[in-house]
Amino acid sequence: MMRLDDEAVERLRKRIGELPPGEFHLPAIWGEDWDRLYVGDKVRLGRDFLEVVRAGRLPGVEDTGRKKGGGRVYSWKG
């Protein structure tokens, strides 16, 4: 099962930095290969990302506590 390692967190940090401030879902910053992942990997990576956000490892990103369109909604302050 895939896990969110430090290299992936850094890649996501860069992609988030390219976003305008506002709300986003993890698949939007993950990239095209998100749709090729097994559902179990998506769930695990989503949980890992939530833990990274809650731990404050991505400054400016917050968990909104909401889900929409089948995924958790995050807020990027820019």
MIDOSE-1310 file (N, C-alpha, C; in nm, 2 decimals, decimal comma, always signed):
residues 78
mmrl	+0,08/-0,12/+0,00/+0,00/+0,00/+0,00/+0,09/+0,12/+0,00; +0,05/+0,22/-0,08/+0,13/+0,34/-0,09/+0,11/+0,43/+0,04; +0,22/+0,50/+0,07/+0,21/+0,59/+0,18/+0,27/+0,73/+0,13; +0,23/+0,83/+0,20/+0,28/+0,97/+0,17/+0,41/+0,99/+0,24
ddea	+0,52/+0,98/+0,16/+0,65/+1,00/+0,22/+0,70/+1,15/+0,21; +0,81/+1,18/+0,26/+0,86/+1,32/+0,26/+0,88/+1,37/+0,12; +0,92/+1,29/+0,03/+0,93/+1,34/-0,11/+0,80/+1,38/-0,17; +0,70/+1,30/-0,14/+0,56/+1,33/-0,19/+0,51/+1,45/-0,13
verl	+0,53/+1,47/+0,00/+0,49/+1,59/+0,07/+0,55/+1,71/+0,01; +0,68/+1,71/-0,02/+0,74/+1,82/-0,08/+0,69/+1,85/-0,22; +0,66/+1,75/-0,30/+0,60/+1,77/-0,43/+0,46/+1,83/-0,42; +0,38/+1,79/-0,32/+0,25/+1,85/-0,30/+0,26/+1,99/-0,25
rkri	+0,36/+2,02/-0,17/+0,38/+2,15/-0,12/+0,41/+2,25/-0,23; +0,49/+2,21/-0,33/+0,51/+2,29/-0,45/+0,39/+2,31/-0,53; +0,31/+2,21/-0,55/+0,19/+2,22/-0,63/+0,09/+2,31/-0,56; +0,08/+2,30/-0,43/-0,01/+2,38/-0,35/+0,03/+2,53/-0,37
gelp	+0,16/+2,55/-0,36/+0,21/+2,69/-0,38/+0,17/+2,75/-0,51; +0,14/+2,67/-0,61/+0,10/+2,72/-0,74/-0,05/+2,75/-0,75; -0,12/+2,71/-0,65/-0,27/+2,74/-0,65/-0,30/+2,88/-0,61; -0,41/+2,93/-0,66/-0,46/+3,06/-0,60/-0,53/+3,02/-0,46
pgef	-0,53/+3,12/-0,37/-0,60/+3,09/-0,24/-0,74/+3,04/-0,27; -0,78/+2,95/-0,18/-0,92/+2,89/-0,19/-0,92/+2,75/-0,15; -1,03/+2,68/-0,19/-1,05/+2,54/-0,15/-1,00/+2,45/-0,26; -0,96/+2,33/-0,22/-0,91/+2,23/-0,31/-0,93/+2,09/-0,25
hlpa	-0,92/+1,99/-0,34/-0,92/+1,85/-0,30/-0,78/+1,79/-0,33; -0,74/+1,69/-0,26/-0,62/+1,62/-0,28/-0,59/+1,58/-0,43; -0,69/+1,52/-0,49/-0,67/+1,48/-0,63/-0,63/+1,59/-0,73; -0,67/+1,71/-0,70/-0,64/+1,83/-0,78/-0,49/+1,86/-0,78
iwge	-0,43/+1,83/-0,67/-0,28/+1,86/-0,66/-0,20/+1,74/-0,68; -0,26/+1,62/-0,67/-0,18/+1,50/-0,68/-0,13/+1,48/-0,83; -0,22/+1,51/-0,92/-0,18/+1,50/-1,06/-0,26/+1,39/-1,13; -0,23/+1,37/-1,26/-0,31/+1,29/-1,35/-0,31/+1,14/-1,30
dwdr	-0,21/+1,09/-1,24/-0,20/+0,95/-1,20/-0,29/+0,92/-1,08; -0,36/+1,02/-1,02/-0,45/+0,99/-0,91/-0,56/+0,88/-0,95; -0,61/+0,90/-1,07/-0,72/+0,81/-1,12/-0,67/+0,67/-1,15; -0,54/+0,65/-1,16/-0,49/+0,52/-1,18/-0,46/+0,44/-1,05
lyvg	-0,47/+0,51/-0,94/-0,44/+0,45/-0,81/-0,55/+0,36/-0,77; -0,52/+0,25/-0,70/-0,62/+0,16/-0,64/-0,70/+0,24/-0,53; -0,82/+0,21/-0,51/-0,90/+0,28/-0,41/-0,84/+0,28/-0,27; -0,79/+0,16/-0,24/-0,72/+0,15/-0,11/-0,61/+0,25/-0,09
dkvr	-0,53/+0,27/-0,20/-0,42/+0,36/-0,19/-0,47/+0,50/-0,18; -0,58/+0,53/-0,25/-0,64/+0,67/-0,24/-0,68/+0,70/-0,10; -0,74/+0,60/-0,04/-0,79/+0,62/+0,10/-0,67/+0,64/+0,19; -0,57/+0,56/+0,18/-0,45/+0,57/+0,27/-0,37/+0,70/+0,24
lgrd	-0,36/+0,74/+0,12/-0,29/+0,87/+0,09/-0,37/+0,99/+0,14; -0,50/+0,98/+0,13/-0,59/+1,08/+0,18/-0,58/+1,10/+0,33; -0,57/+0,98/+0,40/-0,56/+0,99/+0,54/-0,42/+1,04/+0,58; -0,32/+1,00/+0,51/-0,18/+1,05/+0,53/-0,18/+1,20/+0,51
flev	-0,24/+1,25/+0,40/-0,24/+1,39/+0,37/-0,31/+1,47/+0,48; -0,42/+1,42/+0,53/-0,50/+1,48/+0,64/-0,41/+1,49/+0,76; -0,33/+1,39/+0,80/-0,24/+1,39/+0,91/-0,13/+1,49/+0,89; -0,08/+1,50/+0,77/+0,03/+1,60/+0,74/-0,03/+1,75/+0,76
vrag	-0,15/+1,77/+0,71/-0,21/+1,90/+0,73/-0,24/+1,93/+0,87; -0,30/+1,84/+0,95/-0,33/+1,86/+1,09/-0,20/+1,88/+1,17; -0,09/+1,82/+1,13/+0,04/+1,83/+1,20/+0,11/+1,97/+1,17; +0,05/+2,04/+1,08/+0,11/+2,18/+1,05/+0,23/+2,17/+0,95
rlpg	+0,24/+2,06/+0,88/+0,36/+2,04/+0,79/+0,34/+2,12/+0,66; +0,22/+2,17/+0,63/+0,20/+2,24/+0,51/+0,14/+2,38/+0,55; +0,22/+2,47/+0,59/+0,17/+2,60/+0,64/+0,08/+2,67/+0,53; -0,03/+2,72/+0,58/-0,13/+2,79/+0,50/-0,24/+2,69/+0,45
vedt	-0,22/+2,56/+0,47/-0,32/+2,47/+0,44/-0,40/+2,42/+0,56; -0,53/+2,43/+0,55/-0,62/+2,39/+0,66/-0,72/+2,29/+0,62; -0,76/+2,20/+0,71/-0,87/+2,10/+0,69/-1,00/+2,18/+0,72; -1,09/+2,19/+0,62/-1,21/+2,26/+0,64/-1,31/+2,17/+0,73
grkk	-1,28/+2,04/+0,74/-1,37/+1,96/+0,82/-1,49/+1,91/+0,73; -1,49/+1,95/+0,61/-1,61/+1,92/+0,52/-1,56/+1,82/+0,41; -1,66/+1,75/+0,36/-1,63/+1,66/+0,24/-1,73/+1,71/+0,13; -1,68/+1,70/+0,01/-1,77/+1,74/-0,10/-1,72/+1,66/-0,23
gggr	-1,81/+1,61/-0,30/-1,77/+1,54/-0,42/-1,69/+1,42/-0,40; -1,71/+1,35/-0,28/-1,64/+1,23/-0,25/-1,51/+1,25/-0,19; -1,47/+1,37/-0,15/-1,34/+1,39/-0,09/-1,34/+1,51/+0,01; -1,24/+1,50/+0,09/-1,22/+1,61/+0,19/-1,18/+1,74/+0,12
vysw	-1,23/+1,85/+0,18/-1,21/+1,98/+0,12/-1,10/+2,05/+0,21; -1,00/+2,10/+0,15/-0,89/+2,17/+0,22/-0,89/+2,32/+0,17; -0,84/+2,40/+0,26/-0,83/+2,55/+0,23/-0,69/+2,59/+0,22; -0,65/+2,66/+0,12/-0,52/+2,72/+0,10/-0,52/+2,87/+0,11
kg	-0,45/+2,92/+0,21/-0,45/+3,06/+0,24/-0,36/+3,14/+0,15; -0,27/+3,07/+0,08/-0,18/+3,14/-0,01/-0,06/+3,20/+0,05
